[in-house]
Amino acid sequence: MSTLRRRTILGGALGALAAPAVHAQGGKPHAGTTINASCFQTTYFEYLKNYFPQFEEKTGIKVNFTMQAFPVYNQRTDLELSTKGSAVDVCNVTFIYSGRWIGAGWFTNLDTFTRDKKYTPAEWEPQDFVGGAQSAMQNAKGETFGYTWEAGAMIAGAARYDLIEKAGLKMPTTFDELIKVCDAIHNKDNVAAFTADKLHHWNWIPYLMGMGGNVFKAPPENLTPTLATPQAAKSAEWYANLLVKYGPDGILSYSDDQSMRSQMSGRANIRTQAITWMVPLAKHAESTVRQTVRYGLMPAGPDGNFPGSNSHGLGIPAGSKKKEAAWEFIKWALSKETVSTVVKDHGYPSVCRMSVIKSPEFKQVLTLNGQDVASLFLEVLQLGGKTGYMKYRTVPVYPQVGDKINKAMERIATKQQAAPEAMKQAQAEAVQDLKKAGFKVDG
Amino acid sequence: MQALAVVLAILALSPFLWLLVMSFKTNAEIFRWPPRLFFPPTLDNYAALWTSEFRTSFANSLVVSVASTAVSLVIGVPAAYALSRWTTRAGASITLWILASRMAPPIAFTIPYFLAYRYLELLDTLTGLVLIYLTFNLSLVIWMMRPFYDQLPRSLEEAAWIDGATMWQGFTRIILPLSGPGLAATAILCFLFAWNDFFFALILTRTDAMTAPVAVVNFMNYEGWEWGRIAAGGTMIMLPVLVFSFIVRRYLVSGLTGGAIKG
C-alpha cells in the first residue's frame, strides 16, 4: 500500500513537471525530434530544402535530408527497407520498385494518418493527388503507402520542329505519321530524326500497347508474360527499326541524359519521353533548341494511345520509430501550399496536386515556347489513371522482366536475333523469373 | 617497333585522355556536335568539386585507403613472416583459410556485413570502412609477402640471433629492410583496392563517410548528369594512384615478380 502511495506521488510529481514542458512546446508535440529523410537527387527537393526552416519552426522537428544518385539511392534503400531498418523515417517510394517495396510490407499504411483528423486536417485533401500517379503508391486492396511529389507524363517533343514544318508536315499523331515525318526529316541539317535512351522497358511499351500487345496478361492479378505474341514481335521489330534507321550514332547505348543532350544540342529531333526530360529543351540555359522546340501527345497506334506515366512518392518505412513526426513532414512537403510555392518560385513542372496543376501559375510554368504544355501533361496523367494500363509497371517483378525486354530489344536492333526469336527468349526468361519469385504463370 | 609501342600506348591511354579533356569542357562543349579539337578550357568543373561534398569524400577516401593499407601491412607482414617460418602442416592450411575472405564475391557478404555494422553502429563511419578493407587486404598482404620471406635464407636471421638479436629484432632489422620491393608492391595493391572500392562504400556509408567513387556517381542526377564534374571527379580519383605508383615505381616491378621464383 505504501509502495502504491509512493508511486502515485511520484507519478503526480512527474506529471506536474512534464506539464510545463508540454506547454512550452507551444502545440508542437514533436519538438526536438530529428527525422532522417532520403531521396534520389532531384530538383523538387533541392527547391524544397529552401523552405525547411519554415517547417522546422512550425513543428520543432529537425529534418536531416540526404539525396543520392538515382541508382545509389535505390540500392541503399532496397537494403535498408529489406532489413526493416530504422535509419530512415521518410523516403522516396521509387516508381519502378513501388510494387516490390509496398507488396513486401516495407512501408507504413498512410491511411491510418489521413483518415484520422487528429493527424490530418480535411483541407489536406488526399483526393487532390492525381489518381493515375497515386495508383503506384497503393496495394491491391487500395491502401495508400505513399503520396506523390512527381508525376512523369510521356509526351512527344520535337527539338527542331522547324525542320518538320519545312518538310510541310506537323507533329506526328500516329505511328504511321511518325515514320512519315522521320523519313522526311532524317539527317536534314545533320539532325537525326529520332532519339531515345536504352531503357526500352519504359520507352517501347507505349508502342507495344499501341500495336495491341502488352507485357503481362492482366496485371496485377495475372502476371503471365505476353512477350512472345505476334503483336509483341511486330512492335519490337518496328521500334528497333525506328531506333536504328532514324537515331543518331550510338543510340543503343544512350542514357536518358545523353538522349536529352542529343536533343538539346540539336543533334536529334523527336523523342517520346516523360515531361521531366522534355522541359529542359525549352528552358535549360545550355539548350540550343529553345526557339524551335514543339510538343505534342505521344503518337497513337492502331490500338490506341498509351503514353507512359510514372510517379514517385514519399512514404514512411515500416521500421521507422518516428512515424508521427515523419507524417508531419510528408503532410507539409506535399501540402497544396508547399507544392504551389515550389511551382511559383522555381517553376517545377511535374507536380501531382490537381488543384496546383489546374492553377494559372502552373499553366504559366508549362507554357513552353508559346505552347500550352500543361494541358498535355494533364491529359496524359488522366489517360493513365482512367484505364490503368500502367499497372504493368508497378508489379514487383517488373525490374527483372524489364531487363529481359531491354536485352531482347538490343538483340533485335543489332540483328543478333530476329524479333520473334528474341521475344520468345525474353518470354522464357521472364517466365523463369516469375516462377522463381513465386508467381503463378498460365500454361 | 617503338612507333608501334607509342601507338598502342596512346590507344590504351585514350579513354583516360578523353576523360581528362572532358574535365576541362563545359557541358555544352562536351555535347557539341561535331566536337571541336580546340576549345576554350575551363576549370569550373574542378572548382565546383571543391565547393561540393566531393571535397570531404575525397579526404575520406584518402584517410580510409591510407589507414587500411597501413594497418593491413602492420598486421599482415609479421603474420606472413611467421607463416613462412612455421614449418608445420597447419601453417599451409592456415594460409589457405586466410584466403577465405576472397573466396566469394563481395555481394555474398553484403547483408551480413550490413546487419552487423548496423548492430555495431559502424554504418557510415570511417572506422567501419577501414575494418572492411582490412579484412580483404590482410589476405592479400599475407599471400603476397609470404613467398618473399620463403626465398630469404634463414641463415640471415640465424646469424643475427647468434649475434644476440631477438627474434623481433632479427625481423625488423634484417628481414624487413630486404623485403622493400615486396612491401611497396603489396602496399600499392592494398591502397588500390581500398581507393577504388565502390561496392562496400555504397552499401556501408551514407553521407559522413562517403568516399570519392560514390560521390562521383552522385553527379548523376535524376533530371540530368553533370558530365563535366563526373570527368573532373574521375580525373581527381586517378591522381593519387598515379602519384603513389610514381613514387614506388622503382620497387613495383621487382616487387610484383620478386616472390614468383623461389630459390
Interface residues (C-beta under 8 A of the other chain):
Chain A: F40 Q41 T42 T43 T66 M67 Q68 A69 F70 P71 V72 Q75 R76 L79 T83 G85 A87 N190 S255 D257 M260 R261 S262 M264 S265 G266 R267 T276 W277 P280 E286 T288
Chain B: T26 N27 A28 F31 R32 W33 T110 I111 F114 L115 R118 L123 L202 I203 R206 T207 V214 V217 N218 F219 M220 N221 Y222 E223 G224 W225 W227
